[in-house]
């Protein structure tokens, strides 16, 4: 950190000036993420007010599709995974952080998914449904 104490009034004034300079009265700032740091040498930075959207990597290993993503600071009980046809959705939340990710994936054969979570890394492995197959997708 730069050692400068946070001044909320200065931040509000800066945002007001930016809004005035946009000219037509419409907001210039679409979204904002405020990162709050702990004491010097203390705990790492945490995101507040926004959800972190980690990347979901897709690999094919043998006849299986393997999806991996990083969810640091989360326990297995805090993770939810949902397949909807050709998309996977992943949510995870604890009091300090929230993750949300989705990705287009090959549809899964129902019941073929195996999920592991070690050291903050979520891995989902499943058998993909062949194109034109009648089998249901995983839920």
Helices and strands as residue ranges (DSSP letters): H 8-21, E 34-36, E 46-48, E 57-61, E 64-70, G 76-78, E 79-84, E 87-93, E 98-104, E 114-118, E 121-127
